[in-house]
Amino acid sequence: MAIQPVVTKVWIEPGCIVCDACETAAPTVFEVTDDTCLIRPEALNASFTKPLTQAIFDAALECPVDVI
């Protein structure tokens, strides 16, 4: 049986270019403002992010500067 990874912590490293890719992929996790991207407060809780693992992986893959 294959082990399925789950996301328990989300962060954004310096260098975000506010392209909106992360918010498009996972709008309940990421919020893009005029000058940065934020992790929504509820997404700081592992029980919130676990069911959103695939969307968070998608957001990270779509990030053109690899800061997620």
N, C-alpha and C positions, 0 to 999 in steps of 0.2 A: 504494500500500500504506500503510495507516494505521500510525502509530507507536504502540505500546503502552507506556504509562508503567509504570515499575517503582519500587517503594519500596526505597531503599537506606539510609534513615535514619529512625528512629522516635523521637519524643520526646513528652513530655507537659508542657504549660505549666502554671504555677500556676493553681489554681482547680478542680481535680478534686473532684467531689462523691461519689466512690466509689459510683456507681450500678450498677456491674458490666456495663454495656453493652459496653465494650471487651473485657472478658475473655470474655463470651459470644460475641462475634463472632470473636475471635482469641485463644483461650486459650493458644496456644503463644508468643504475643508479649507479652500483658499479664497481670499478676497484681494483683488487687485485694486489698488488706489492709483492716483495720478502719478505717484513717484515710487511706489514699492508694492510688494506683495506681502500679505499677512496670513498667518494661520488663524482661522476662526477659533475663538476661545473653546468652544465645545470639542474641537478637534485635538485639543491638548489631552484629552482623556482616551486612554487605550480602548475602553469599551465602545467608544464612539467610532474610532478609526478601524477597528478590526473588520466590521462588515463592509467597509469602504476600501479594503485593501486593493482590489483591482483598479478602481478609479484613481487611487493614489499612485499606483504603479504606472498607470497610463499618463498621469500628469507629469511624473518624473521623466518618463520616456519622451514626452512631447516638449519638455523644457529645452529650448535651443541653446542655453548656456549651462546646462547641467548643474543647477544650484539646489535642486530638490533632492 
